[in-house]
Amino acid sequence: MRQKIIFATILFLSFPLITQAEELSLGDFSVDKVQEVIGSPLFFHFSGQKIAVEKNSLLGWIRIRPSLKINSGYDSEAENINFSPSSHPSLTIYFRFLTQIRDRYHTKISTRLSVDEVSLKKYLENAQNETRVNPENAKLTFSEGKVSAFAVSKNGFEINPEKSLEKIRSELEKNPYAKDIEIETNIMKPEVSSSDVAQYGIKELIATGISNFRGSPKNRIHNIGVGAKRFNGVLIKPGEEFSFIKTLGPVDKSTGYLPELVIKVDKTIPEYGGGMCQVSTTCFRAALNAGLKITARTNHAYPVQYYAPQGTDATVYIPNPDLRFVNDTPGYILIQTHIEGTQLTFDFYGTKDGRETKLVGPTITSRGAGGAMKTVLYQEVYGADGNLIRKSEFKSSYDSPSKYPHPGEEKITEKPSDWSSKEWKEYKKANGL
C-alpha cells in the first residue's frame, strides 16, 4: 500500500493539466479496474475490418491520473504505526500544501481515467490513412460500336475521424470497459462507374499506337503482357493529364512481374518489370497519333531495337521519368490494349473533333561512334478548319549501346527469317554488330 501511495502522489504532481473541453472523463477506478480498461486490446470495427488498439496505443490517448481523496470515514494505510506520510518527501509535499493535519490519515487512493480527445482524433486520422481502401474504376471495352464494362466498379471507404470520435465517446460514456466499438466510415465513389458507361460518349477509334517486341526474352514478353493489361479499359477525362506511372501502379514481384533487363545509370541490369518501356513507347505513339498534347516524354539512353524507328520511344522508371499527356479533346478517351503475336497495340477510342495530326520524322540529325545518334520528330496538329493548332518538337539524343553492358544478354548474330532487311540493319546498328 505504501508503494501505491508514493506512486500515486508522484503521478498526481507530474501530469500536466488539460482543459475539460479536450477530455472525456471515464471516472475513478481502482488499480485492478485500470488494468481491466487498458490491459487488453480495444477493437474498432468498420466495413468488415477491425483495428486492434493495443496498450501502447491506448496510452497515447487515455490519460491516467491518480487521485487522492479525503474521506473521514476511511482509515488509510498511512495509519499503520510503521509508516507516516511525513516520512516520504513526495507525500510530505502533498500533505503540506493540499491537506490539513487531521486529514492525512483519511486519504483514499483511486485512479481517474479520461480520454484526451485531441490525441484520439490524431490516432483516428493516422488510422484513416493506413486503412483507406481506394475505389476501383470500372474497366471499359469498345465493341460493335458501343461501350460496356468488362470489370465492374467498386466503392472504396475510409474512417471518418469526426464521426468516429463521437461514436467512441458515446460508447465509453456508457461503458468504460467496452472492448468492441463500431466506428464510422465515408464511402468513396469511383470516378468511372459501371452504371454510367453511356454518359461517356465514346463513339469511335481516334488513334492507334503499335510496336513490335520480336526477339524479346521470355521474362520481357511476360512483363509486357502484365503491364499492358493495366491500361486496358482505362478512361481519361476531358482536360485530364494522364500519367503513365500513376496508372501503371507498383511494379514488383507482388504485382506479377519478373526480373528483366532495364537501363539504369550506366549499365543494363535485371530488375522486376523490365520491358515496361515497350508499353510506354506504344502508349506514346498512340497519344502522338491522336494529336494530344504531350507534357512529359524522355528518350532511352541508347537506341533499342524494339523501338524502331528511333525517336518514337518513351522511357519510364518509377517515379521518374514519366510519360504524361493531356486529353485536350472535348470528350472522354478509352484506352484498349491487345497483343497479337509480338505486336502490342494501344487503341484510343473517343469522339473525333475534326483535328488531324501529321508526324514529320523522326529524322536522324547526327550519328556518332558505336551507334550513337540524335533524332528529331515533329507533331503537327491541325483543327477542323485546317489551321495549325500546335506544333511540338521531340528531340532524342542516344548514346552508344556499348557503354551500357548487358550481363548475360545473348545477341542475335544471324537475321531471323521473319525479319525485314531494314529491321536487321537497325538491330545490328543498335547492338554494334
N, C-alpha and C positions, 0 to 999 in steps of 0.2 A: 504493500500500500504506500509505503514511503516513496518508492521509486515513481509510482503513478503521480503522486502529488508534485514531486520535483519536476517530472517531465511535463505535466500539465501546466505548471507555472511558467516554465521556460517558453513553451509554445505560446501561451497566453500573452506573454510580454513581447514576443518576437514577431508575430504575424502582423502584416500591415492591415489597416482598416480599409474596407471597400464600402462604398455607399450602398445603402439598402436597395436603391433603384437598379443596381447592377447585379444583385444577388437574389436567389430564391432560397429562403430558409427551409431546411428539411426538419428542423427540430433538434432536441437534445437526445444523445444516445450514450449508453454505457460502452465501455471498451469492446465488449463482446459484440454488441449490436453494430458498432462501427465496422468491425471485421465482416459482419454479415452483409453490410452495404457495399463495401469496396473489395471484399476478399475473393469474389468470384466475378467472372465477366458479365457485363451487361450487353444484351444483344439488341441492335437496331435492325428492324426488318423493313424491307421496301422492295417492291416489284420483283418478288421471288428471290431476292438476295438478302443477305444479312451481314452485319459488321459486328465482330466480337470486340467490345471495348474492354481491353484488359486493364489491370490495376494501374499500371504506369500512365495509361491514357486517362483513366478516371481521375487520377490525382492531378491531371492538368487542368481540370475544371471543377472538381469537388473540393471545397475548402473545409479543412478540419481545424476547428478552434476549441481547445479545451476550455471549459467553463467552470469557474469556482463560485458556488452559490452558498449564501449564508442561510442556514436553516436551524433555528433554535432547538428544534426537536430532534436534530440529528447529531449524534456523537461521532466525530471523525476519528480517524486513526491517530490524529495528532494528539489525542488524549492519552495515548499509551505512554507510560512513565519513562520508556526508553527513547522517546522521540519528542522533541519540542520543535514547533515551527520556526523558532528563532535560531535553531541550530544550523540552518542551511541559508546561505546568502540570498538565493533567488526567492525563497519563501519569505525571508526577512523583508526584502523589498516590497513584496506583495502585501504582506500583513501590515507593514509600517504605514504604507500610503493608502491602502484601499480598505482596510478593516479597522474595527475597534477591537480593543484587547479582549473583550468578553466574547467576540465572535470567532476568535481564532480557532476555537476547538469545536465549532459547529459549521465547518466549511465542507460542503459536499462537492466532489469532483464529478463532472459529466462532460461530454464532448458535443459541441454544436457542429452540425453539418449544414453546409449551404452549397448552392450551385452558382459559380461565377458565370453568368450568362454571356458575358463578353468572350470569355475563353471557350465556352461551349460552342458559341456561334463560329468562332475561328476553327474549332475542331470539325464542325459540320461543313464548313466551306472547303477545308482540305479534303474531307471525305467525298465531297461533291466532285472535285477534280479527279480523285483517284478511282471513283466507281462509275463515272459517267459512261453510258453506253450510247454512242452516236447513232442517229438514224441511218438507215440504208436506203439509198435511192433505188427506184425500180430500174432494171436494165431493159432497154427497149430494142426492138428489132423492126426493120422495114421490109415488108414482103408484100408482093402483089398490090403495090400502090397504097398500103396503109401501115400504120404503126401499131404495134401491140407490145405487151410486156412479156418477156421470157423469164424474168426474175422479179418477183413482187417486192414492193417497197416494205420497209419495216420501220415502225416508230422507235425512237430512242427515248431515254429518260435520264434524269439526273436528280439528285437530292435537292429539295427546296429548303435551304438553311433557315429562313424566317419561319415558315410554317412548321418545320420540324422542331424548332426551338419551342414554339407554342405547345406542340403536342407533348414533348418531353416534360415541359414544365407542368402541364396538366396531369400527366401520369404520375410524376414524382410527388406532386402535392397530395394525390390520393393514396399513393403507396411508395414510400421511400425505398422499399426493398424490392421494387419491381425489377425483373431481370429480362423481360421481353417487351420492347416498345415498338409499335408500328409507327414509322415516320413518314413524312410527306415527300412526294416527288413531283417534278414537272415532266410532262410528256413533250418530247421533241419530234416534230413532224419532219419527214424527209422533204427535200426540195422537189424531187421527182416522184410523184405518187402513181401507183398502178392504176388508180381510178381516174386519172386526169390526162391520159395519153392523147385524147382527141384535141386538147387545148393547145398542143404544141405546134400545130400547123405544119408538120413536116410532110412535104409533098413529093420530093424528087431528089435524085442524085445530083449534087452540085460540084463534087470534085473527087478525085481518086489519087492515092499515092501508092507506088509499087516499089519493092526492092526484092533482090534475089540473094539468098544466103547459101547458094550452091557451094559445096565443098566444106561446109561447116562441120566441126566435130560433133559427136553425139550430145555432149552436155550443152553446147551452144544451141543446138536445134531445140533441145528440151526447154531451155530458158526463154527462147524467143516465143515458143508456144505459150508458156506460162505468162510472160509479160504482155503479149498481145491480147490475151483474154481479159486483162484488167481494163482494157479500153473498149472492149466490145459492149455496146449498149449505153455508153456514156453520153450524157446530154449536156450541151453547152448553151447557157442562156444568152440572149442578145446583150451585147455590151460586156459580157464576162471575159476576163483574161484567163485563159486556160493555162494551167501549169502541168507539164508532163510529170515532174517529180511528185507533186501533190497527189495527182490522180493515180500514179503508179503505186504509191504506198511503200511499206517496208520491203526490202529485198534481202532475204537471208534464207537460211535452211528451213525455218519455221513456215515461210510463205511458199515453199515448194521449189526453190531454186537450187541449182547445182553449181559447184565451182567451175569456172571457165575463165579464159584469159580476158583481162581488161588492161587498158593503157593507164598507167599510174606513174606520175612523175617522169622518170627517165627509163622506164622499163615496162615490159608487158608481163603481167603476173596473173595467176589464177585467183579469182575471188567469186563469191556467190553472186550469181546474176550476170556473169559475163555474157554479152550478146544483147543487152538492153538497148545498145546504140543502134542495132538493126531496127528495133521497134520505133525508137525516137526519130531515126532518119526517115522511115516510111511515113510517120505522122507529119514530119516537117514538109515532106513533098506534097502531101495532101493539102496542108494549110497553104503552101505556096500556090498550088493549082487552084485553090478556092478563092484566091485573091485576098486572103485575110492578112491583117497587119501583124507581122512578126515582131515581137518585143524582146525576145532573148533567144540567141542561137550561137553555138560555138562549134567550129570545125574540129576534127580529130587532130592529134599531134602529128600523125603521118598518114599518107594515103593508104586506105584499107580496101582490099579488092572487093569486099562485099558491098561497098558504097559507090561503085562506079555509076555514073560519071562523077569524078572528084569535083567537089564544090557544091554538092547537093546533100551533104551529110549533116547530121546534128548529133554531137556527143552529149551524153548526160552522165552525171555521177552525183549521188546523194551527198550533201544537199545542193551542191553546185558543181558544174554548170547545169542549168536547166534549159528546157525548151518551153517558151511561152509565146502565145499569140492571142489576139483579141478577136472575138466573134463580132465583127462590125457589120454583120448583115442584120436586117430587120427581124429575123426570126431565129428560132432555135436550130442548133446543129446537132444531129445524131451521128455518133461515130459507130461504124461497123468494121470489124476486123475479121479476116479469114486467111487461111493458109492453104494453098494448093501446091503440092509437091514442095519445092523450095522457094516458092514465091509468096511473099507476105503483102497483103493489100489492106490499106485503110480507105474506106469509103465514107465520105461526108454527105449526109442527107440533110436537106432543109428546104428552103424556098428560094428560088432564084430571084434576084433583084435587078437583073439586066446587066450586071457587071461582066466584063470579060478580062481574062488575065493572060498576059503574054510574058513568057520567060525567055530572057535573052542570055544565052550561055548555058552552062558555065564555059568560060574561056580561060585557057591556060595563059597566064601573063608572063610567067618566067619559069625556068627549070634550073634545078641545082644538082649537085652530085648525089649519087646514090638514090635517086627517085624523089628528091625534094622538089617541091613546086609551089607556085602560087596561082590561084584562080579567082575569077570574079563572075558573079551571077547577078542578073537584074530581074526584078519582078515589077512588071508594069501593069497597073490595074486601071481599066477604063470603065466609065459609067455607062448607063443605058443610052446616054446622048452621044457617046463616042469620045467624050473628053477625058483626059488623063486625070485620074483621082490621086494616084500615088505611084511613085517610083522608088523602090527600095533596092539598095545595093548590099550584096553579101560577098565580102572578101574572105578568102581562105588562104592560110599560109601553112604548108605542110613540110615537116622535116623529113630527113631520110629515115626509112624504116630500120636501117641498120643500127641506128642509135638507140633502138628500143628492143633489146634482145627478147626472144620468145623461148623461155625454158621449156624444153621438151616438145616444142611445136614441130611437126613434120611439114615440110614444104612440098608442094606438088612439083615434080620435075618433068612431067610429060603432060601435054594438053589432053584433058578429058574429052572423050568422043562427043559429048553433048554441049561442049563449049564452042562459041564462035571464035574466029581468029582474033577479033577485037578484044573479047574478054580475056583470052590467053595472053595477048600482048600487054594489056593493062595489069594483069596479075603479075607477070614477070617484072614489069617496071616497079610495081609496088613492093615486090619482095626481093629485088636486087638480083634477079636470075638472068 
